[in-house]
Amino acid sequence: MSVRFEATTTFSVPSRLRAWPSMGVLAGMVAATIGPAVEGRIGALGATLAFVLGCATMLVSTFLLLRRPRTRGSVAVDGEMVHLRGTAVPEVALPRSTLRGAYFVPGVGSRPSVVRLLGERDRRLADIEVADPREAEALLDALELGPTQRSARFAVMAPRGSASTKAGYAGLIGGSALMAAAIPLHVPLLIALGFVLMVTASAAFLPCTMHVGSDGLLIATRLAPRFVPWSDVLAVEADGAGIAIVVANERIRVPISQRRHGNDYDKMAQEALLMRAQQALAAYRAGHEPDAAARVARAGRSHEDWVRALFDREGTFRTAPILDEQLWSVVESPHADVTARAGAATVLARAAGEGERARLRVAADACTAPRLRVLLERTASGASEEELDSALREVEEDDDVRKERRASHG
């Protein structure tokens, strides 16, 4: 089988022995929280030691949990497998069918740039070192995970002014106020609770991910995630240490990190995200909507009338019958209306075999519109007609909300 990509580089695969560090993190959290709470029984010295040892255990365990041994070797990608051959580890062969995503992670300092391969539920499969963003794109293209083939995920911070940002800063301020009030009163439990609130709020609400797909951008915040279709985007630009998504009457500012001016890592991350987003936007603008999209879109019809028309493919004296390849062109086109893509996928799923379901899976992997992606994933997994109808209704509702928002902004 022909090799699509081959390079001599360094790579790492996750260790299978991750249970002990995970237990260490949990034990450290328990010790740091419970120790001050039982100061009356173990004394001030015991409570302090429990807190310090608990924090130290969490730090060491987290380091061991994140550590991944690196090895020098070769990486080869063919039509079916990703082969990792190293000197310190046995050969690792990853079936490409198990890859559910990949994204570029820029290096900083002694940490190299890598392409991170992800499996089901975003489980990390491997980190492959690359020299620069362009080599990363070459590897992603060989894996068929490029801008038009698969959505890419990037670590960012919640957009300024978003609900997640407000919740994160509220937790930071609330935790700081609780600690400030508890310290003069010498209440260790409240001090510990304030510290936990600060750490939890900032970790839970401020970091998020941005998914760059063939149809748009998904800003996956903890609260109120937002999908921005490419049809609404005027430009994607650099903005300080982050990026700005320019839409009509709005500029969505997405920081890369909490650092105001950013360091070398932030600049490389910004460059990688900006390059991927601009490539996806350019690819979208170079395409066009399939002719059959208008016939399978909802177009203001009731749910029942729309579904009835979807499965009436024979045509009339004015229109020719809709062929399967026409429906596939709609499903795979990011330019088609979301209801058209959802409707076409629902029709194709009724008689889909293994090959057709694999093709639907590819379409789902390139999609970032949340409700449409759920429907495409269900068609690819052979879901029941009731499950597909439920997903179809959710696509309709989401499309109605988006059109109302667009109309309200002029």
N, C-alpha and C positions, 0 to 999 in steps of 0.2 A: 504494500500500500504506500502511495506517495507521501512524502513528508512535507507538511505545509510550513513548518517552522522548526528550526534547530539552532541551538546556541549552547555554548559552554558558559556556565554561570554558577551562581550559588543559590540554593533554595532551602526551604525548611518546611517540615510537615509537623502538625501538632502532635504532641506526646499523647500516648494513650493512657498514661498514668497521671490523670488529673484529679482523682478523687481526694488524695491527701491534701493538696493545696487548697481545694475548695472547702474541705472540712476545717482547715486552718483559718481561713477567712471568717467562717461562721463562728468558730470558737473564739477568735479574737474579738469579734463584735459583741459576743455575749459577755466576755470578761470585762471589756471596756465599759459596757453599759451597766451590768449587774454589780460590779465591784463597788462603785461609788454609792449605789443604792443600799448596800448592806454595811455601810461604814460603821454603824452602831454596833455591829457584831464583830467585825474584823479590825476595827480601829482605823484611824486616819492613814497610818503607814500602809496597812494592808490594802485599803481602798486605792491609795495612790499607786502602789505596786501593781494591783490588778489592772488599773487603767493604763499604765505605761506598758506593761507586758501585753495587754490586749491589743493596743495600737501597734506595737512592734510585731506581734504575730500576724496582724492583718497586712502590714506592709511587706513582710518577708513572704507570706503565703501568696499575696498578689503578684509579687515579682516572680515566684516560681510558677504561678499559674499562667502568666503571660510569656514566660521564657520558652523559646522554641529553638532546639538545636539546629544550627545551620551546617550545610555540607556543600562542598564543591563538587560539581559534576556536570552532566549534560541534560538538556531539556529538549524533547522532540514531540511535535504534535503531528499526528496523521489524521486520517478521516474518522477514526473511531476512538483513539486513546490519546492520553497525555502521558508520556514516559519520562520519569524522573530517575536518573541513574547517578548515584553518588558514591563517594569513597567511604563515607562513614555509616551509610544506611543501605539496606538492600533496595533493589529496584522497586519503585512505586509506579504502578500503572493505574491511572484514573480513567475510567470510561467517560467519554465526553457527554454521554447521556445523563450522567449524574451531576454535571455542572449546572447549577441554577443561576449563576451570576458571577461576575468578576469586576474588579475595579482597580484603578491605579492608586497606589499609596506613595506619595513622594517621600524621598529620604531627607534626613536632616542630620548634620553632624556626622557621627560614625554610623548612623543607621541608614542603610541603603534604600533606594527606591525599589518597590516591588509591585508585581501584579498579584493580587490576592484572589484565589479561586474559592468559590463558595458552593456548598452543596445544599441539601434540603434544610429549610429553616435557618438559612444563612450560616450553616456550620462551616468553619474554615477548613478547607482541604489542603491548601498549600500556599506558600508565599514564594514567588519566583522573582529573583532580582533582575532588574533591567537597568540599562545605562541611562536612559532618558525617556521622556514621555512618548517620543516617536517609536522607540523600540517597544514600548508598552502597547501602543496602538497596533503595531505589526503582530504582536502576540495575540492581542484580542481579536484581530481580524482572522488570524489563522484558526482561532477557537470558535469563530463565527459568533463573537460576542461584541462586535463593533457597534457603532451608534445606531445603525438601522436594523441590527439583528437581535440585540439584547439590551435591556436597560442596564445602566451602570449606576452603582451606588457610591456616594461620597459622604464622608463625615463632615458635617458643618455644625453651626450653632443656629438656634431658632431665630427666625427673622425678627428684626427690631419692631417692637410694638405688637407682636403676636401674643396670643393667650398664654403660650408656654413660657415666653420670656417674662411676662408679668408674674406668672405663678412662681417661676424660679427666683426672681428677685424678691418677691414677697416672702418666700421661705428664707432667703438669706437675711433679709432685714429682720424678720420675726425671730429667727434663731439667734442673731446677734443681740437683739433686744433682750431675749430671755437670758442669755449668758451674762449680759451686762447687769441685769437686775439680780441674778442669782449669786454672782461672785461676792458682792458686799454682804449678802445674807449667809454666805458659807453653806449653800445647799448643793452638794455635789450632784445629786440626781438631776436637778434642773439645769446645772451646767452641762452635764452629759447630754440631756435631752436637747438643749439648745445647739450643741455641737452637731448632734446627729441630724437635727432639722436643717441646719445649714448645709451639711454635706449631701444629705438626701435630696433636698430641693434643687441644688445646683446640678447634681448628677442626673436627676430624673427629668428635669424640665428644660434645661438649657441646651445640652447636646441633642442633635437630631441627625437625620440623614436626608440627602437629596438624591432622588432617583431621576436619572436622565434617560428618557426613552425616545422612541421614534415618534411618539405622538405628543410629548410634552414633558413637563417637569413636575415631579411630586415632591413637595416639601413635607417630609414625614415627621412632624412634630408630635410630642406626646399628647397635646391638646389641639384639637381642630386642625388636622393635617389639611394641606391645600394642594390641589392639582391645578396647574396652569398649562392649558393646551398651547401648542406652538402657534395655532391660528390666532391666539390673543397676544402673542409676544411680538413686540416691535424690535427689541434688541436685548442682548445679554452682554453686560459690560463689566469691566473691573471697577470695584468700588472700595477704595481704601484697602483693607486687608481681607476683603470678601468679594462678592459679586452683586450686581444689581440686575434684576429682571424687570425690564421696562415694558409695561402694558399701558393701555389707554388710561389716562388720568391717575396712574399709580406707578411708583417705583419701589419694588419689593427688594429690600436690602438684606442680604444673607451673609453674615460674618463667617469667616472660616474658624476663628477662635475668639476667645474673650479678650485677647491682647489687642489693644487699640491700634497699634501700628504694625503688628505682626513681625515674626522673625523669619529666618530662612525657610523653615518648614512651612509656615503659613503662605509664603510667596509661591513655593513650589506646588502646594495644594491648590492655591488659587489658580495657578497656570493650568494645572491638569483639569480642574473642573471647568474652567472657562473654555479650554480647548475642546473638551468633550461636548459641552452644551452648544458651542458655536458650530461644531461639525454636525450635530444632530439637527440644529435649526436650518443650516444650509441644505442638508439632505432633504428636509421637509419641504423647503421652498422650491427645490428642484423637481419635485414630483407634482402629481395632479390627482384629482378625484376621479375614480372609475365611473364610467357611464352608468353602470348598474346600481350605483349607490342610491340615487334618487328613488329608484323603484322599491328598494327594501327598507328605506328609512321610515320612521314612524310618521313624520310630516303632519303632526297635529291630529292624527286619528286616535280613536279610543284604543285601549289595549286589545280588546276583543277583535275589533275590525282590523287592526294591524297584524295580529297573529294569523287571522284567517287569510289575509292577503299574502302573508309570507309563504304559506304552504300551498298557495294557488299559483304554481309556476308555469302553467300552460300558456299564459298570454292571452291576448284578445286579437281582434282584427286590426288593432292599432299597434300592438306590441308583440314582439317575438317571445317565445319561452326563454326563461332565464336558465342558463347552463351552469353546471357546477363550477367551471373555471371562472365564470363571471362572479359567482359568489365568493370564490377564493380571492379574487382580486379586491373585493370589498373588505373581506376579513383582514387581509394583510396590508391594507392601505391606511397609513396614519392620517390621510387627508379626508377619508370618508367620515360622515357623521357617526357619532358613537352609537346611535340607535341603528344605523344601517349595518355597522360592523357586528353589533350584537344580534340583530335579526338574521344576518347571513350565517353567522356561526351557529345559531340555533337550528337553522334549516339543515346545514351540513352535518350537524351532530347526530341527527336522527338516524342516518344510515352510515355513520362513520365506522371504518375499520381501524386497525392498528396504525396503518400509514397515515390516514387522515387525522387521527388523534395526535400523532406525533407532530403533524404540521400545525394543528391547533395549539399545541404546547409551545411551538416556536413563536407563534403570533402572540400568545399570552406573555412569553418572556420578554418580548420587545415592547410591551404595553405598560404604561404607568398610570393611566386613568383607573382609579381603584375599583370602581364597580364593574367597569368593562373587563378588567383583568380577572376579577372573580368569575364572571360569566365564562370567559374564555378558558379559564382553568377547569371549570366544571364541564364544559364541553369536551375538553381534552381527557378528563378522567372518566367519562362515560356516566355522568350524573343522570338521575331520573328526569322525566319530563316535568314533574312538579318542582324539582330543584331548579331546573333551567327557567321555568316560568317565573319563579320567585326572583331569580337573579335578573331576569329580563325586566321585571317591574322596578327593581332597584336602579337599573340603568336609566329607565324612563324618568324616575323621580329625580335622580342626580342631574340628568340633562335639563329637566324643567327648572331646577334651582339655578343651574349655571346660566341658562338663558335669561332668567329673571334678573340675576346679578348683572349680566352684561347689559341688559336694557336699562337698569337703574343707573349705570355708569355712563349712559349715553352711547 
